[in-house]
Every structure is written in C-alpha cells, then in structure tokens.
Amino acid sequence: MLSVALILILSYLAGSVPGSILVGKLMHGIDIRQHGSGNAGATNTFRVLGWKSGLLATIIDLGKGILAAGTIATLRLDTLPPGFGFWDAATVVCLMAGAAAVIGHMYPIWADFKGGKGVNTTAGMLLALTPATMLMTMGIFVLVLLVSRYVSLASLSAAVTFPSAIAISKYMLDSNALDASILFFALALATGIFLAHRSNIRRLLDGNENRIRSFRPARGMKGRGEL
C-alpha cells in the first residue's frame, strides 16, 4: 500500500498546481481570483483574459490529470493488491490518482485551498485512460460551447456524455477493454461536477448564466506585451 499512498500524495500535489493563477500573474500581472467570477479555473481565465490565456490554463489543467493517471499512477514502491473485488487493481489506482489530482485542483495546497471546479483535470485523467471516448466527449463539450456560449452547460453535457458512452461501450457493445471501475468513477465524478455547478445550474434555469460573448480578453486585461 506504500505505492498507493505515494501515488495519491504526488497526484494531489500535481493537481494543486494553480495553472490559472500562474497564467494570470505571469502573462497579465493579475490574480485571476480578483476578477470575473473569482474562480481560479480555466473558465474564468477564458472569460476574463481571452482565449489564449484560457487555452493555456486549460492545457495545464488537462496535463495535471494526464500526469496523475498516466504517469504518477505507474510508480511502485511495493506490489499492488491483486484486485479490488471485480475491478482491475491497476485501473483503480489510475482512477484514484486522477481523482486525487482533481481534489488537488479544487482544493490546492499552493493556493489557499481555493481552486477551480475540476472539469478539465477530470477530462485529463479520463483522456489518459480512455482516449477515444474522451475525445468524443471533448467534441461534445466544444460543440455545446460554440452553440450555446455557456461553459457550464458544455461542462455538464460532457459530464453526462462520458459515463453514458462508457456504459454503452461496455454493456451494449461488449467492450472487454473497459473495466467496470471506470464507469463507477465516471458516475461519481460526474455527480461531483454537477454538485460543483449547482449555482451555474440555478443561473441556467433562471436565464442569467454568464455567456462567453467574445474570445478576446475583457477590457483592460491585455497581456503584458500588449500593454
């Protein structure tokens, strides 16, 4: 179990790297938490600082999930248990590592435990485990975003799409490559994403959720080289 403990600690620390805060300070000289929604996530970065900064923050957040589930999860100090019930042990450890990175992103030790909502880091974790399904889910995210201009709606749509696609692949198309633990964790993480977006859901229902109206930085938020 030493391996699992090390993996969880390192994954949490990797997830705690505050990508949006770093992008805001290094590229614009601001603390993103003091602008827009006050959230230290890629969505607020995108809305306040424009698509370039938002894309960079997104890549960092995706990378944290990929690093945790795809690399850190392979570290070994001792042998893993043979399995967790009917679930494959290695797959479960990858999912646990990714979940630890998501927790780190939401509650980062490096940023006063005030982070983002974990959507992109979750996407990175699942991209490392099931790239084809996750790429399809990301396609749904982009489509909903471009059509609606609601990042929250796109995130919620992706949260529904991924476990649905996994369930169809495993139980209707008989894909033996997918461990049942992936579906369980996907459902748990989707539930967490919905809970994290409670206020966004209320605003969507009330018709006053913030849209992305421009792909340019908000007024007065140009990059250092553009000032």
N, C-alpha and C positions, 0 to 999 in steps of 0.2 A: 504493500500500500504506500510505500515511500514514493514510488513513481507517481502515483495518482496525486498525492499531496503536493509534490514539486510541480507537477503539471498545472494544477489548479492555481497555485500561488503565482507562477510565472504568467499564466494566461490572464489572471486578474490584473497583474501589473501592466501587461501589454495592453489590455483593454483600457486601462486608466490613462494612457497617453492622450492628452486632450487635443486632438487634431484641430478642431475648430478654433479653440483658443489660441493655439500656436499660429495658425494661418492668420487669424485676425491681428495678432500682435506683430508678427514678422512682416506681413505684407501690407498692413494698413495702420499699424501702430495703435490699435484699439483693443479693448476687451469686449469680445462679442456678447458677453453676458450682460453688458450695459446698453445693448441696443436691440431693437426689434422686440421679439418675444422674451428676450433674456435667457433663452435656452442655449446651452453650449453644444449644439448639434449642427449637422451639415445643413439641415433645412433652414435654420435661422441664418446661417452663414450665406447660403444661396440667396435668400431673400434680401439680406442687408448688404452683402458685399459683392453680389453678382455671380455669374455662372462660373468664372474662372476660379475664384476662391471657393465657391460651393463645390465645384468638381474636385478640387484638391482635397478639401475636407472629406468628401465622400470617399475618395480613393484611400485616404488614411484610415477611415473607419472600416471600410471593406477589408483593408490589409490586416487590421487587427484581428478580425475574425478568421481570415485565411491563415494567418500566422499561428493563431492559437490551435485551431482544429487541424491544420495541415502539417504543422512543423513541431510546435511545442508538445502536442499530444503524442508524438513518437518518442519522446525522451523516456529512458528506462533506467532506474536505479535498482529495480528488482523485477521479478516476473509478475504479470497481471494475473488476476483470478481467471480460471478457465472460461467463465461466463457469468452473466447476470440473469439467472433464470433461462428464458428462451432467447435472450439477447446476446449478440456478439460483444465480447469484452472490449476489443479494440475500438469498435464503433461507438460504444457507450462512452469510452474515455475521450474520444474525439468530440463527442457532443457535450460532455461535461466541461472540456477545455473551452469550447466555443461559448458555452453558457457563462463560464467564469469571465470570459472576455467581455461579454455583453453586460454582465453585472459591473465590471470594471468601467465600462463606458458610461453606464448610467450613474454610477456612484464612484467617480475616480478619486483615488487617494491623492493624486497630484493636483487636484483642482477642488479641494474642499468638499468632496463627495457630491458635487453638483455638476452632472453631465447631461448628455443627450438622452434620447428615448430608445436607442439601441437597435433601430431598424437596419441601418447599414452594416453594423457589426454582426448582427444576426445573419444578414444576407451573405457576408463574407464567410462565416462559419459554414453555412449550408452550401455555398459555392464550392468550398473545398471538399465537401462530402458528396454532393450530387450535382455536378456542374451542369449537365443538360437540363435537369428540372429547374435548377436555379436560374439559368439563363432565360428560360421560358418565363419564369416568374418575374424576372427583371424586365423582360419585354412588356409584360402586363403593366408593371409599375410605370414604365416610360409612356406607354400608350395612354393610361388613365391620366397621368400628369399632363401630357400635351393637350388632351381633350378638355380636361376639367380645370387645369391650373391649380388644383388642390393637392399639395404634397401629402397631406394627411389622408385624403381619400385614396391616393395612389398607394400609400403605405398599407392601409387597411385592406385594399384589394389584393396586394401581394401577400399579405398575411393569410388571407383566405385561399389564394391560389396554390401556394406551395403544399400545404398538407393535403389539399384536395387532389393535386397531381400525384403525390406520393401514394395516397390511398388507391387511386385508380390504377397506377402502375403495378402496385404490389398485389392487390386483391382482385382486380378485374383483368389485368393483363398478365398476371402471374410472373412478375419480375422477381426472381430469386436473389438478384444482386442487392436488393434493398432490405436492410434489416428492419424489423418492426420497431426497434427503438427510435429510428429516425422519425417515423410517423408520430410516436408518442411525444418526442421532444418538440417536433414541429407544432403539434397542437398546443403544448404547454407554452411555447414561445409566442405563438400567435395569440393565445389568451393574454399573455403579458403585454404584448404590443397593443391589444385592444384596451387593456386597463390603463396603460400609459397614455393612450389617446382619448381618455374619457372627455376631457374638456374640448378636444377637437371635434369629437362626435356630437357633443351638445351644440357647438357652433355650426357644424354642418347641418344639423336638423333645424336650427334656428335661422339658417341662411346668412350668417355673418362670419363664417370662417374666412381667414385671410387667403386670398389667391396670390399666386405669383403673376404679377401683371407685366413684369419686364425681366429680361435676362441681364440687365445692366445693374451695377451697384446702386444702392439708394443714394439720394442726393447727399453730397459731402463725404462719401465713402470710397473715393477713388484710391487706387493703390499708391504706395509711397512714390513710385517712379512717375506717377501721373499728377501728383500734386503741384 
